[in-house]
C-alpha cells in the first residue's frame, strides 16, 4: 500500500554570519523549509518546523518570516545531543527535511544520518529538489562537476537538502509578526559519551595549501571536465624524517612556506 504524504517535519538550526559571527537563520535550512512548504501545499500535508536548542535565540524568528507558521523549539543544552532530542520528536512523520550542514564552520553534517539511523529510515542526501508520488520520494542529487542523478526511497524517509537547491526563500516581515515560537520538553536517551563532549565557537577556518596554477587556460578547462593525474610522487620507503623532508621540499618549491 502506497503511503500518503500527510506529515512533514523540517529541522532548522541557527546559522552564523561568516564575517561578523552574528546569529542568523541558516541558508541551507531555509532551502529545506522552502522545499517542505512547496510539498505541503502540493499534497495538503501538515508541516512542522522543529529546532533543538535555546528558544530565546532571536534568529529563530527569521524562519517565521520565511514562511513557517510556527517554530517548535525542543529544549536542549548546548552540550546536549540534539540529534537524539529531534529523533524522539519526529517519530511518525512521513518526511523529514534537513539542511546538509549547519553554519558553525566545523559542523560535521552528521545530524541527518544520526536521525535516519535512530529511526531506521532511508536517507537521501544532497537533494536539489524533491517530489513525492506513489508513496515514494524522488530527489535529484548534487554531485561534483555539475553531475546530477535521481534517487528514490519509500516513505517515510529523511532528505538532506543541498545548499544549491532549486528554491528561492522569500522573507516577509508580516509573517514574522503573525507566527509564533513554542517551547516543548522532550526527554531523549542520553549518549554514553555526552559527559566528555566540549563545545566551543570556531575561531578560524583552516587554510588549504594549494600550488599556484601554471597551466594554460585550455588545460585548466579540460581538467574541470575530466579526471587526470597531475603527477607528484608517492613516498613509501624511508623514515618519517625522510618523508617529512619530501613534503617540506614540495612546499618550498611552490612557495607555500617561507622557511
Backbone as CSV, one residue per row, in Angstrom:
resi,resn,N_x,N_y,N_z,CA_x,CA_y,CA_z,C_x,C_y,C_z
1,UNK,0.850,-1.199,0.000,0.000,0.000,0.000,0.884,1.248,0.000
2,UNK,0.596,2.163,-0.916,1.380,3.396,-1.003,1.021,4.330,0.140
3,UNK,2.044,4.845,0.799,1.838,5.747,1.922,1.642,7.169,1.419
4,UNK,0.612,7.837,1.914,0.319,9.199,1.517,1.141,10.176,2.344
5,UNK,1.567,11.256,1.709,2.324,12.292,2.408,1.360,13.171,3.198
6,UNK,1.348,12.989,4.512,0.436,13.736,5.370,1.147,14.631,6.379
7,UNK,2.336,14.224,6.828,3.052,14.999,7.849,4.499,15.203,7.420
8,UNK,4.946,16.456,7.454,6.315,16.821,7.087,6.953,17.549,8.253
9,UNK,8.170,17.180,8.578,8.943,17.866,9.612,10.173,18.489,8.963
10,UNK,10.403,19.767,9.245,11.591,20.464,8.751,12.445,20.837,9.958
11,UNK,13.677,20.363,9.992,14.580,20.621,11.105,15.461,21.814,10.760
12,UNK,15.476,22.810,11.623,16.229,24.034,11.348,17.243,24.279,12.463
13,UNK,18.300,24.983,12.115,19.357,25.311,13.067,19.599,26.811,13.048
14,UNK,20.420,27.269,13.950,20.817,28.680,13.994,22.108,28.834,13.210
15,UNK,22.080,29.694,12.198,23.269,29.917,11.389,24.182,30.963,12.000
16,UNK,25.277,31.220,11.320,26.268,32.189,11.802,26.828,32.954,10.611
17,UNK,26.796,34.277,10.704,27.328,35.086,9.603,28.829,34.836,9.477
18,UNK,29.335,34.582,8.250,30.745,34.212,8.098,31.728,35.315,8.473
19,UNK,31.292,36.575,8.467,32.203,37.688,8.769,32.004,38.186,10.198
20,UNK,30.786,38.566,10.534,30.517,39.151,11.852,30.299,38.103,12.932
21,UNK,29.911,36.880,12.545,29.618,35.849,13.531,28.267,36.005,14.196
22,UNK,27.451,36.944,13.752,26.129,37.177,14.342,25.197,36.023,13.989
23,UNK,24.385,35.606,14.958,23.443,34.520,14.731,22.389,34.944,13.719
24,UNK,22.029,34.042,12.828,21.028,34.299,11.797,20.429,32.958,11.388
25,UNK,19.432,32.987,10.503,18.885,31.727,10.014,19.894,31.061,9.085
26,UNK,19.878,29.751,9.043,20.773,29.007,8.164,20.210,29.006,6.753
27,UNK,20.991,29.427,5.787,20.524,29.478,4.404,20.203,28.083,3.874
28,UNK,20.956,27.086,4.289,20.684,25.720,3.851,19.366,25.215,4.434
29,UNK,19.120,25.488,5.726,17.862,25.081,6.337,16.689,25.861,5.753
30,UNK,16.935,27.106,5.322,15.888,27.879,4.667,15.479,27.226,3.347
31,UNK,16.447,26.636,2.632,16.127,25.905,1.403,15.301,24.665,1.713
32,UNK,15.632,23.975,2.817,14.843,22.812,3.227,13.425,23.228,3.593
33,UNK,13.289,24.373,4.267,11.967,24.868,4.634,11.141,25.206,3.398
34,UNK,11.746,25.864,2.437,11.017,26.218,1.207,10.597,24.960,0.452
35,UNK,11.458,23.943,0.437,11.101,22.672,-0.195,9.922,22.022,0.520
36,UNK,9.947,22.047,1.854,8.849,21.480,2.624,7.544,22.223,2.429
37,UNK,7.617,23.551,2.351,6.404,24.344,2.130,5.767,24.020,0.780
38,UNK,6.593,23.842,-0.247,6.065,23.510,-1.569,5.402,22.138,-1.570
39,UNK,6.024,21.154,-0.914,5.445,19.813,-0.853,4.158,19.804,-0.030
40,UNK,4.144,20.561,1.077,2.949,20.627,1.913,1.782,21.240,1.153
41,UNK,2.048,22.265,0.365,0.995,22.902,-0.420,0.492,21.978,-1.518
42,UNK,1.407,21.241,-2.139,1.022,20.352,-3.237,0.182,19.176,-2.766
43,UNK,0.524,18.606,-1.597,-0.141,17.394,-1.129,-1.134,17.646,0.005
44,UNK,-1.302,18.898,0.411,-2.208,19.191,1.511,-1.750,18.609,2.832
45,UNK,-0.449,18.528,3.022,0.115,17.934,4.235,0.352,19.006,5.294
46,UNK,0.424,18.568,6.537,0.773,19.473,7.627,2.284,19.547,7.741
47,UNK,2.792,20.741,8.083,4.228,20.956,8.172,4.582,21.518,9.539
48,UNK,5.554,20.893,10.200,6.046,21.351,11.487,7.521,21.703,11.358
49,UNK,7.893,22.856,11.886,9.286,23.312,11.872,9.846,23.137,13.274
50,UNK,10.926,22.366,13.400,11.469,21.986,14.703,12.910,22.458,14.844
51,UNK,13.253,22.855,16.074,14.623,23.270,16.395,14.963,22.760,17.783
52,UNK,16.158,22.232,17.941,16.627,21.776,19.251,17.668,22.767,19.750
53,UNK,17.366,23.451,20.859,18.304,24.433,21.381,17.644,25.428,22.291
54,UNK,18.051,26.686,22.157,17.594,27.764,23.023,16.395,28.477,22.392
55,UNK,15.226,28.469,23.039,14.049,29.122,22.446,14.132,30.642,22.415
56,UNK,15.058,31.233,23.169,15.166,32.692,23.203,16.066,33.249,22.108
57,UNK,16.645,32.400,21.288,17.542,32.877,20.232,16.731,33.665,19.201
58,UNK,17.055,34.934,18.981,16.259,35.765,18.054,16.337,35.313,16.608
59,UNK,17.354,34.529,16.262,17.492,34.082,14.874,16.358,33.158,14.463
60,UNK,15.691,32.518,15.412,14.602,31.611,15.076,13.414,32.350,14.472
61,UNK,13.269,33.624,14.805,12.150,34.403,14.252,12.274,34.563,12.734
62,UNK,13.490,34.448,12.211,13.665,34.581,10.762,12.927,33.479,10.010
63,UNK,12.823,32.295,10.621,12.119,31.205,9.944,10.619,31.489,9.850
64,UNK,10.093,32.260,10.796,8.692,32.682,10.695,8.514,33.585,9.476
65,UNK,9.469,34.500,9.279,9.400,35.404,8.133,9.589,34.660,6.815
66,UNK,10.226,33.502,6.855,10.452,32.716,5.641,9.281,31.794,5.318
67,UNK,8.239,31.804,6.159,7.045,31.036,5.819,6.608,30.015,6.832
68,UNK,7.393,29.771,7.879,6.977,28.800,8.895,5.846,29.391,9.730
69,UNK,4.706,28.707,9.847,3.621,29.251,10.674,4.000,29.342,12.143
70,UNK,4.842,28.417,12.603,5.368,28.448,13.955,6.630,27.602,14.018
71,UNK,7.469,27.876,14.973,8.686,27.100,15.193,8.588,26.447,16.563
72,UNK,8.665,25.153,16.584,8.611,24.405,17.837,10.043,24.141,18.307
73,UNK,10.382,24.660,19.465,11.738,24.541,19.986,11.767,23.470,21.060
74,UNK,12.625,22.491,20.890,12.822,21.434,21.870,13.983,21.839,22.765
75,UNK,13.728,21.969,24.038,14.763,22.397,24.970,15.946,21.437,24.933
76,UNK,17.133,21.998,24.686,18.338,21.182,24.598,19.524,22.016,25.046
77,UNK,20.343,21.468,25.939,21.517,22.190,26.411,22.537,22.330,25.276
78,UNK,23.451,23.263,25.465,24.496,23.481,24.469,25.332,22.222,24.268
79,UNK,25.573,21.499,25.357,26.358,20.266,25.277,25.468,19.036,25.159
80,UNK,24.187,19.229,24.881,23.273,18.105,24.756,23.321,17.465,23.370
81,UNK,22.637,16.342,23.226,22.599,15.603,21.965,21.348,16.031,21.197
82,UNK,21.516,16.978,20.287,20.376,17.498,19.531,19.767,16.427,18.641
83,UNK,20.599,15.543,18.069,20.085,14.504,17.178,19.147,13.563,17.918
84,UNK,19.528,13.157,19.145,18.675,12.266,19.932,17.378,12.953,20.320
85,UNK,17.456,14.250,20.642,16.256,15.010,21.007,15.294,15.098,19.837
86,UNK,15.807,15.410,18.651,14.960,15.537,17.472,14.414,14.187,17.028
87,UNK,15.213,13.121,17.163,14.765,11.794,16.734,13.538,11.341,17.512
88,UNK,13.479,11.692,18.803,12.304,11.342,19.611,11.071,12.075,19.096
89,UNK,11.241,13.326,18.701,10.104,14.157,18.309,9.567,13.819,16.917
90,UNK,10.413,13.427,15.980,9.971,13.258,14.590,9.483,11.846,14.287
91,UNK,9.331,11.019,15.288,8.780,9.687,15.049,7.347,9.801,14.527
92,UNK,7.036,9.056,13.486,5.694,9.062,12.922,5.501,10.010,11.756
93,UNK,6.498,10.822,11.421,6.374,11.728,10.278,6.643,10.961,8.977
94,UNK,5.983,11.381,7.915,6.172,10.739,6.617,7.457,11.199,5.940
95,UNK,7.836,12.464,6.161,9.032,13.011,5.520,9.714,13.982,6.472
96,UNK,11.019,13.806,6.633,11.825,14.691,7.476,12.841,15.383,6.578
97,UNK,12.809,16.716,6.555,13.717,17.510,5.729,14.717,18.238,6.620
98,UNK,15.970,18.213,6.243,17.012,18.928,6.972,17.933,19.615,5.967
99,UNK,18.796,20.492,6.473,19.884,21.012,5.660,21.014,19.993,5.627
100,UNK,21.959,20.194,4.735,23.099,19.278,4.655,24.045,19.459,5.835
101,UNK,24.272,20.716,6.230,25.200,21.001,7.322,24.875,22.368,7.889
102,UNK,25.107,22.543,9.191,24.890,23.839,9.828,26.018,24.803,9.448
103,UNK,25.970,26.025,9.967,26.913,27.063,9.557,27.876,27.449,10.677
104,UNK,28.256,26.505,11.497,29.172,26.822,12.578,30.625,26.640,12.223
105,UNK,30.939,26.508,10.932,32.298,26.405,10.392,32.866,24.999,10.514
106,UNK,32.694,24.335,11.642,33.253,22.994,11.809,32.165,21.963,12.087
107,UNK,30.933,22.221,11.730,29.859,21.262,11.951,30.087,20.027,11.087
108,UNK,29.775,18.867,11.646,30.113,17.606,10.992,29.148,17.233,9.881
109,UNK,27.907,17.725,9.906,26.916,17.318,8.916,26.372,15.928,9.167
110,UNK,26.546,15.401,10.388,26.120,14.043,10.710,24.684,13.970,11.202
111,UNK,24.048,15.092,11.521,22.713,15.048,12.125,21.691,14.304,11.262
112,UNK,21.590,14.537,9.941,20.626,13.754,9.150,20.886,12.249,9.230
113,UNK,22.160,11.865,9.227,22.499,10.445,9.285,22.149,9.849,10.647
114,UNK,22.403,10.609,11.715,22.087,10.115,13.052,20.584,9.940,13.245
115,UNK,19.797,10.876,12.727,18.349,10.777,12.859,17.820,9.610,12.031
116,UNK,18.304,9.466,10.798,17.867,8.346,9.965,18.239,7.013,10.599
117,UNK,19.420,6.946,11.210,19.850,5.715,11.869,19.002,5.423,13.099
118,UNK,18.682,6.468,13.874,17.887,6.266,15.091,16.475,5.799,14.765
119,UNK,15.915,6.267,13.649,14.545,5.911,13.276,14.483,4.722,12.326
120,UNK,15.639,4.283,11.822,15.646,3.179,10.869,15.040,3.549,9.531
121,UNK,15.273,4.788,9.074,14.694,5.282,7.836,15.760,5.456,6.763
122,UNK,15.375,5.372,5.491,16.336,5.671,4.408,16.658,7.155,4.370
123,UNK,17.868,7.473,3.917,18.319,8.859,3.831,18.732,9.170,2.398
124,UNK,18.222,10.279,1.880,18.631,10.787,0.579,19.333,12.122,0.814
125,UNK,20.604,12.201,0.464,21.398,13.390,0.756,21.635,14.251,-0.469
126,UNK,22.071,15.501,-0.223,22.449,16.453,-1.271,21.347,16.640,-2.308
127,UNK,20.120,16.796,-1.847,18.977,16.936,-2.758,18.826,18.390,-3.205
128,UNK,18.700,18.595,-4.504,18.450,19.942,-5.026,16.969,20.143,-5.350
129,UNK,16.201,19.066,-5.404,14.748,19.155,-5.492,14.157,17.844,-5.001
130,UNK,12.856,17.833,-4.736,12.199,16.645,-4.206,10.764,16.608,-4.693
131,UNK,10.286,15.395,-4.987,8.902,15.182,-5.408,8.411,13.892,-4.770
132,UNK,7.136,13.871,-4.422,6.535,12.703,-3.772,5.385,12.216,-4.631
133,UNK,5.400,10.905,-4.926,4.328,10.290,-5.709,4.359,8.787,-5.468
134,UNK,3.181,8.197,-5.362,3.106,6.748,-5.208,3.748,6.215,-3.951
135,UNK,3.734,6.991,-2.881,4.332,6.523,-1.637,5.839,6.556,-1.616
136,UNK,6.450,7.263,-2.579,7.910,7.349,-2.647,8.331,8.794,-2.852
137,UNK,9.503,9.131,-2.348,10.076,10.454,-2.547,11.246,10.313,-3.522
138,UNK,11.240,11.165,-4.538,12.287,11.158,-5.560,13.024,12.483,-5.506
139,UNK,14.348,12.429,-5.440,15.158,13.644,-5.374,16.181,13.631,-6.493
140,UNK,16.629,14.813,-6.854,17.754,14.985,-7.769,18.938,15.404,-6.925
141,UNK,19.983,14.593,-6.927,21.127,14.812,-6.046,22.225,15.616,-6.729
142,UNK,22.871,16.463,-5.933,24.002,17.271,-6.401,25.275,16.438,-6.290
143,UNK,26.011,16.348,-7.392,27.292,15.652,-7.418,28.354,16.593,-7.983
144,UNK,29.630,16.332,-7.709,30.689,17.229,-8.185,30.718,17.368,-9.704
145,UNK,31.299,18.477,-10.174,31.496,18.778,-11.592,30.181,18.865,-12.361
146,UNK,29.118,19.332,-11.677,27.855,19.562,-12.368,27.027,18.325,-12.634
147,UNK,27.445,17.170,-12.129,26.708,15.931,-12.362,25.494,15.873,-11.442
148,UNK,24.378,15.374,-11.951,23.167,15.182,-11.162,22.679,13.750,-11.359
149,UNK,21.976,13.224,-10.363,21.400,11.894,-10.524,20.095,11.815,-9.726
150,UNK,19.206,10.935,-10.164,17.942,10.723,-9.490,18.084,9.589,-8.476
151,UNK,17.473,9.788,-7.303,17.453,8.761,-6.277,16.053,8.709,-5.686
152,UNK,15.648,7.534,-5.241,14.276,7.344,-4.776,14.270,6.475,-3.534
153,UNK,13.312,6.750,-2.640,13.153,5.967,-1.421,11.680,5.959,-1.042
154,UNK,11.266,4.902,-0.365,9.882,4.795,0.083,9.675,5.627,1.343
155,UNK,8.487,6.181,1.476,8.128,6.900,2.695,7.885,5.905,3.827
156,UNK,8.218,6.282,5.055,8.834,7.539,5.498,10.330,7.573,5.180
157,UNK,10.872,8.786,5.064,12.275,8.937,4.695,12.799,10.261,5.220
158,UNK,14.135,10.371,5.230,14.835,11.606,5.613,15.533,12.139,4.373
159,UNK,15.374,13.431,4.101,16.003,14.066,2.944,16.841,15.245,3.426
160,UNK,18.136,15.236,3.087,19.033,16.349,3.395,19.157,17.224,2.160
161,UNK,18.738,18.474,2.256,18.689,19.391,1.115,20.037,20.080,0.930
162,UNK,20.503,20.139,-0.302,21.787,20.771,-0.627,21.648,22.292,-0.603
163,UNK,22.719,23.028,-0.271,22.647,24.500,-0.281,22.282,25.095,-1.636
164,UNK,22.560,24.383,-2.742,22.242,24.887,-4.079,20.906,24.347,-4.581
165,UNK,19.989,24.085,-3.673,18.677,23.585,-4.067,17.960,24.593,-4.961
166,UNK,17.103,24.059,-5.843,16.421,24.903,-6.831,15.193,25.577,-6.222
167,UNK,15.384,26.322,-5.146,14.305,27.064,-4.492,14.829,28.448,-4.117
168,UNK,13.897,29.380,-3.939,14.261,30.736,-3.553,13.415,31.153,-2.358
169,UNK,13.975,31.126,-1.138,13.205,31.558,0.038,12.845,33.038,-0.052
170,UNK,11.666,33.382,0.451,11.191,34.765,0.428,10.932,35.236,1.862
171,UNK,11.549,36.348,2.219,11.459,36.900,3.567,10.342,37.941,3.608
172,UNK,9.425,37.806,4.581,8.323,38.758,4.732,8.149,39.078,6.215
173,UNK,8.295,40.348,6.550,8.217,40.764,7.952,6.824,40.519,8.534
174,UNK,5.775,40.635,7.714,4.413,40.418,8.204,4.233,38.994,8.713
175,UNK,4.846,38.021,8.055,4.741,36.629,8.511,5.475,36.432,9.834
176,UNK,6.565,37.179,10.031,7.282,37.109,11.299,6.384,37.521,12.452
177,UNK,5.613,38.593,12.265,4.733,39.077,13.328,3.561,38.141,13.562
178,UNK,3.139,37.409,12.520,1.970,36.538,12.658,2.320,35.171,13.232
179,UNK,3.569,34.740,13.105,3.957,33.414,13.579,4.243,33.389,15.068
180,UNK,4.603,32.210,15.552,4.875,32.043,16.989,5.990,31.024,17.182
181,UNK,6.658,31.151,18.318,7.706,30.207,18.720,7.254,29.522,19.996
182,UNK,7.092,28.220,19.957,6.604,27.440,21.091,7.726,26.564,21.636
183,UNK,7.685,26.324,22.923,8.717,25.530,23.590,8.130,24.199,24.046
184,UNK,8.856,23.118,23.762,8.444,21.783,24.181,9.593,21.123,24.933
185,UNK,9.255,20.212,25.819,10.268,19.473,26.578,10.221,18.008,26.158
186,UNK,11.355,17.518,25.694,11.484,16.125,25.275,12.625,15.511,26.056
187,UNK,12.431,14.275,26.505,13.462,13.596,27.292,14.143,12.547,26.420
188,UNK,15.235,12.913,25.732,15.918,11.938,24.877,16.801,11.002,25.682
189,UNK,17.205,9.918,25.018,18.146,8.997,25.647,19.529,9.638,25.651
190,UNK,20.162,9.708,26.811,21.480,10.344,26.921,22.544,9.505,26.235
191,UNK,23.413,10.176,25.502,24.514,9.497,24.835,25.556,9.088,25.862
192,UNK,26.180,7.936,25.630,27.133,7.410,26.604,28.345,8.311,26.772
193,UNK,28.742,9.035,25.726,29.936,9.878,25.772,29.608,11.356,25.947
194,UNK,28.364,11.673,26.274,27.953,13.084,26.343,28.748,13.863,27.383
195,UNK,29.133,13.222,28.475,29.853,13.919,29.536,31.238,14.365,29.090
196,UNK,31.783,13.759,28.038,33.133,14.089,27.583,33.144,15.097,26.448
197,UNK,31.972,15.525,25.970,31.919,16.460,24.857,32.240,17.864,25.322
198,UNK,32.860,18.625,24.458,33.077,20.054,24.694,32.658,20.814,23.440
199,UNK,31.995,21.929,23.630,31.503,22.737,22.516,32.105,24.128,22.624
200,UNK,32.665,24.624,21.517,33.273,25.954,21.504,33.084,26.569,20.124
201,UNK,33.045,27.883,20.078,32.899,28.586,18.805,34.186,28.465,17.996
202,UNK,34.050,28.298,16.687,35.210,28.206,15.811,35.883,29.572,15.703
203,UNK,37.192,29.586,15.782,37.933,30.837,15.729,38.434,31.157,14.323
204,UNK,38.834,30.144,13.602,39.412,30.388,12.282,39.252,29.155,11.412
205,UNK,38.889,29.361,10.168,38.761,28.246,9.258,40.145,27.790,8.783
206,UNK,40.330,26.505,8.549,41.627,26.040,8.066,41.914,26.561,6.674
207,UNK,43.165,26.850,6.396,43.588,27.359,5.096,44.185,26.206,4.302
208,UNK,43.635,25.964,3.142,44.124,24.875,2.302,45.316,25.352,1.481
209,UNK,46.427,24.640,1.585,47.619,24.980,0.816,47.506,24.357,-0.571
210,UNK,47.576,25.177,-1.589,47.471,24.694,-2.960,48.515,25.397,-3.809
211,UNK,49.214,24.620,-4.639,50.229,25.194,-5.519,49.576,26.056,-6.584
212,UNK,50.234,27.141,-6.970,49.701,28.049,-7.988,49.624,27.342,-9.338
213,UNK,48.538,27.612,-10.078,48.358,27.016,-11.396,49.329,27.646,-12.399
214,UNK,50.066,26.794,-13.126,50.982,27.282,-14.140,50.619,26.758,-15.526
215,UNK,49.379,26.224,-15.641,48.957,25.687,-16.928,48.162,26.734,-17.710
216,UNK,47.955,26.445,-18.980,47.187,27.362,-19.832,45.711,27.296,-19.469
217,UNK,44.971,28.297,-19.942,43.535,28.313,-19.676,42.833,27.107,-20.272
218,UNK,43.273,26.674,-21.462,42.663,25.499,-22.100,42.874,24.247,-21.264
219,UNK,44.074,24.085,-20.704,44.357,22.912,-19.884,43.542,22.917,-18.601
220,UNK,43.340,24.104,-18.029,42.526,24.183,-16.809,41.071,23.856,-17.098
221,UNK,40.563,24.294,-18.261,39.190,23.970,-18.637,39.008,22.463,-18.831
222,UNK,39.992,21.812,-19.416,39.902,20.369,-19.607,39.896,19.626,-18.276
223,UNK,40.687,20.106,-17.319,40.767,19.428,-16.024,39.470,19.552,-15.236
224,UNK,38.651,20.562,-15.568,37.379,20.728,-14.867,36.337,19.719,-15.325
225,UNK,36.538,19.120,-16.502,35.557,18.178,-17.045,36.072,16.753,-17.134
226,UNK,37.363,16.548,-16.913,37.933,15.212,-16.987,38.759,14.932,-15.745
227,UNK,38.975,13.669,-15.488,39.815,13.256,-14.364,41.192,12.920,-14.897
228,UNK,42.195,13.582,-14.390,43.543,13.379,-14.887,44.523,13.365,-13.729
229,UNK,45.676,12.789,-13.985,46.748,12.757,-12.991,47.649,13.970,-13.193
230,UNK,47.976,14.631,-12.110,48.828,15.816,-12.195,50.252,15.532,-11.737
231,UNK,50.637,14.277,-11.775,51.997,13.945,-11.390,52.158,13.822,-9.898
232,UNK,53.305,14.252,-9.385,53.576,14.097,-7.965,54.367,12.825,-7.719
233,UNK,54.615,12.541,-6.468,55.389,11.356,-6.110,54.782,10.698,-4.889
234,UNK,54.875,9.394,-4.850,54.395,8.604,-3.718,55.603,8.068,-2.966
235,UNK,55.736,8.460,-1.720,56.890,8.063,-0.918,56.443,6.991,0.062
236,UNK,56.904,5.792,-0.156,56.545,4.659,0.710,57.727,4.246,1.585
237,UNK,58.882,4.147,0.968,60.072,3.729,1.707,60.670,4.914,2.450
238,UNK,61.501,4.612,3.438,62.206,5.643,4.170,61.618,5.910,5.538
239,UNK,62.333,6.668,6.317,61.901,7.004,7.676,60.902,8.163,7.639
240,UNK,60.322,8.436,8.801,59.371,9.544,8.884,60.050,10.884,8.618
241,UNK,61.324,11.000,8.979,62.063,12.235,8.727,62.260,12.439,7.234
242,UNK,62.608,11.375,6.518,62.807,11.480,5.072,61.491,11.830,4.358
243,UNK,60.385,11.268,4.816,59.084,11.579,4.216,58.702,13.028,4.482
244,UNK,59.021,13.492,5.694,58.737,14.885,6.024,59.572,15.830,5.171
245,UNK,60.814,15.435,4.856,61.665,16.267,4.011,61.091,16.391,2.605
246,UNK,60.466,15.331,2.099,59.845,15.378,0.776,58.695,16.380,0.770
247,UNK,57.869,16.350,1.810,56.749,17.287,1.916,57.260,18.714,2.046
248,UNK,58.284,18.905,2.864,58.849,20.231,3.057,59.437,20.761,1.757
249,UNK,60.100,19.884,0.995,60.658,20.309,-0.286,59.576,20.736,-1.268
250,UNK,58.427,20.040,-1.262,57.315,20.423,-2.138,56.769,21.795,-1.762
251,UNK,56.598,22.030,-0.471,56.069,23.306,-0.017,57.010,24.458,-0.367
252,UNK,58.304,24.224,-0.242,59.266,25.273,-0.597,59.304,25.504,-2.108
253,UNK,59.214,24.432,-2.889,59.270,24.552,-4.345,58.133,25.407,-4.876
254,UNK,56.955,25.274,-4.278,55.791,26.031,-4.748,55.529,27.279,-3.909
255,UNK,56.524,27.639,-3.074,56.466,28.882,-2.290,55.211,28.947,-1.400
256,UNK,54.878,27.791,-0.806,53.752,27.743,0.124,54.197,28.048,1.546
257,UNK,55.482,27.973,1.793,56.057,28.398,3.080,57.316,29.199,2.784
258,UNK,57.732,30.021,3.738,58.887,30.885,3.502,60.021,30.583,4.474
259,UNK,60.154,29.356,4.913,61.274,28.997,5.786,61.804,27.632,5.394
